[in-house]
Amino acid sequence: MSNQFNFKYTAPSMEERKEIDSIRRQYSPEFKTESKLEKLRRLDGLVKGTATIWSLVLGVIGCLIFGLGLAMVLEWNILLWGIVLMVIGSIPMAIAYPVYKVVLSKGKSKYGEEILKLSEELLNESDK
Protein backbone atom coordinates (compact mmCIF):
# COMPACT_ATOMS: atom_id res chain seq x y z
CA MET A 1 0.00 0.00 0.00
CA SER A 2 1.46 3.33 -1.03
CA ASN A 3 1.03 6.62 0.78
CA GLN A 4 0.10 8.65 -2.24
CA PHE A 5 -2.38 11.52 -2.53
CA ASN A 6 -3.88 12.51 -5.89
CA PHE A 7 -5.59 15.84 -6.34
CA LYS A 8 -7.10 17.21 -9.52
CA TYR A 9 -7.94 20.93 -9.71
CA THR A 10 -10.01 22.56 -12.43
CA ALA A 11 -10.81 26.25 -12.44
CA PRO A 12 -13.97 27.62 -14.06
CA SER A 13 -13.52 29.22 -17.46
CA MET A 14 -14.10 32.94 -18.00
CA GLU A 15 -17.61 32.32 -19.37
CA GLU A 16 -18.46 30.18 -16.37
CA ARG A 17 -17.07 32.85 -14.02
CA LYS A 18 -19.26 35.52 -15.65
CA GLU A 19 -22.33 33.31 -15.36
CA ILE A 20 -21.56 32.48 -11.73
CA ASP A 21 -21.03 36.15 -10.94
CA SER A 22 -24.30 37.20 -12.63
CA ILE A 23 -26.24 34.57 -10.66
CA ARG A 24 -24.49 35.59 -7.45
CA ARG A 25 -25.40 39.25 -7.97
CA GLN A 26 -29.07 38.35 -8.10
CA TYR A 27 -28.98 36.88 -4.60
CA SER A 28 -26.39 38.95 -2.81
CA PRO A 29 -27.63 42.18 -1.20
CA GLU A 30 -24.19 43.81 -1.34
CA PHE A 31 -24.10 43.50 -5.13
CA LYS A 32 -27.58 44.92 -5.69
CA THR A 33 -27.24 48.37 -7.11
CA GLU A 34 -30.26 49.95 -8.66
CA SER A 35 -29.65 52.81 -11.02
CA LYS A 36 -31.72 55.96 -10.79
CA LEU A 37 -33.52 55.14 -14.02
CA GLU A 38 -34.35 51.62 -12.82
CA LYS A 39 -35.68 53.02 -9.55
CA LEU A 40 -37.74 55.61 -11.45
CA ARG A 41 -39.25 52.90 -13.65
CA ARG A 42 -39.95 50.68 -10.62
CA LEU A 43 -41.71 53.47 -8.71
CA ASP A 44 -43.75 54.49 -11.78
CA GLY A 45 -44.76 50.87 -12.31
CA LEU A 46 -45.69 50.53 -8.66
CA VAL A 47 -47.98 53.57 -8.77
CA LYS A 48 -49.70 52.60 -12.02
CA GLY A 49 -49.71 48.85 -11.41
CA THR A 50 -51.37 49.07 -8.01
CA ALA A 51 -54.20 51.19 -9.39
CA THR A 52 -54.64 48.90 -12.38
CA ILE A 53 -54.75 45.76 -10.25
CA TRP A 54 -57.38 47.18 -7.90
CA SER A 55 -59.63 48.30 -10.75
CA LEU A 56 -59.25 45.04 -12.66
CA VAL A 57 -60.08 42.95 -9.61
CA LEU A 58 -63.21 45.00 -8.94
CA GLY A 59 -64.25 44.89 -12.59
CA VAL A 60 -63.77 41.15 -12.96
CA ILE A 61 -65.57 40.31 -9.73
CA GLY A 62 -68.45 42.58 -10.72
CA CYS A 63 -68.58 41.08 -14.19
CA LEU A 64 -68.71 37.54 -12.81
CA ILE A 65 -71.52 38.40 -10.40
CA PHE A 66 -73.38 40.23 -13.17
CA GLY A 67 -72.91 37.25 -15.49
CA LEU A 68 -74.26 34.86 -12.88
CA GLY A 69 -77.34 37.03 -12.49
CA LEU A 70 -77.76 37.20 -16.25
CA ALA A 71 -77.53 33.42 -16.50
CA MET A 72 -80.12 33.10 -13.75
CA VAL A 73 -82.52 35.30 -15.69
CA LEU A 74 -81.93 33.95 -19.19
CA GLU A 75 -81.23 30.27 -18.61
CA TRP A 76 -82.78 29.26 -15.33
CA ASN A 77 -85.80 31.61 -15.31
CA ILE A 78 -85.01 32.86 -11.80
CA LEU A 79 -86.03 36.39 -12.58
CA LEU A 80 -86.02 38.16 -9.19
CA TRP A 81 -82.73 36.82 -7.81
CA GLY A 82 -81.08 37.15 -11.21
CA ILE A 83 -81.95 40.83 -11.39
CA VAL A 84 -80.74 41.32 -7.81
CA LEU A 85 -77.39 39.72 -8.68
CA MET A 86 -77.11 41.77 -11.85
CA VAL A 87 -77.60 44.98 -9.86
CA ILE A 88 -75.11 43.84 -7.21
CA GLY A 89 -72.59 42.92 -9.94
CA SER A 90 -72.99 46.23 -11.73
CA ILE A 91 -71.90 48.16 -8.61
CA PRO A 92 -68.25 46.98 -8.57
CA MET A 93 -68.08 47.38 -12.34
CA ALA A 94 -69.35 50.94 -12.06
CA ILE A 95 -66.89 51.93 -9.33
CA ALA A 96 -63.83 50.23 -10.88
CA TYR A 97 -62.70 53.32 -12.77
CA PRO A 98 -63.25 55.77 -9.89
CA VAL A 99 -61.29 53.38 -7.65
CA TYR A 100 -58.52 53.38 -10.25
CA LYS A 101 -58.38 57.18 -10.19
CA VAL A 102 -58.37 57.32 -6.35
CA VAL A 103 -55.66 54.68 -5.95
CA LEU A 104 -53.61 56.33 -8.70
CA SER A 105 -53.83 59.74 -7.04
CA LYS A 106 -52.89 58.24 -3.65
CA GLY A 107 -49.90 56.53 -5.24
CA LYS A 108 -48.88 59.76 -6.96
CA SER A 109 -49.09 61.68 -3.71
CA LYS A 110 -47.14 58.97 -1.87
CA TYR A 111 -44.34 58.48 -4.42
CA GLY A 112 -44.67 61.66 -6.49
CA GLU A 113 -42.03 63.66 -4.66
CA GLU A 114 -39.45 60.89 -4.98
CA ILE A 115 -40.31 60.33 -8.66
CA LEU A 116 -39.99 64.04 -9.42
CA LYS A 117 -36.67 64.23 -7.56
CA LEU A 118 -35.26 61.22 -9.43
CA SER A 119 -36.48 62.49 -12.80
CA GLU A 120 -34.99 65.93 -12.14
CA GLU A 121 -31.63 64.34 -11.23
CA LEU A 122 -31.69 62.23 -14.39
CA LEU A 123 -32.57 65.20 -16.58
CA ASN A 124 -29.81 67.31 -15.03
CA GLU A 125 -27.29 64.50 -15.56
CA SER A 126 -28.20 64.24 -19.23
CA ASP A 127 -27.83 68.03 -19.72
CA LYS A 128 -24.20 67.98 -18.59
Sequence and secondary structure as in RCSB ss.txt:
>XXXX:A:sequence
MSNQFNFKYTAPSMEERKEIDSIRRQYSPEFKTESKLEKLRRLDGLVKGTATIWSLVLGVIGCLIFGLGLAMVLE
WNILLWGIVLMVIGSIPMAIAYPVYKVVLSKGKSKYGEEILKLSEELLNESDK
>XXXX:A:secstr
             HHHHHHHHHHHHHH TTT    HHHHHHHHHHHHHHHHHHHHHHHHHHHHHHHHHHHHHHHT
S  HHHHHHHHHHHHHHHHHHHHHHHHHHHHHHHHHHHHHHHHHHHHHHHHH 
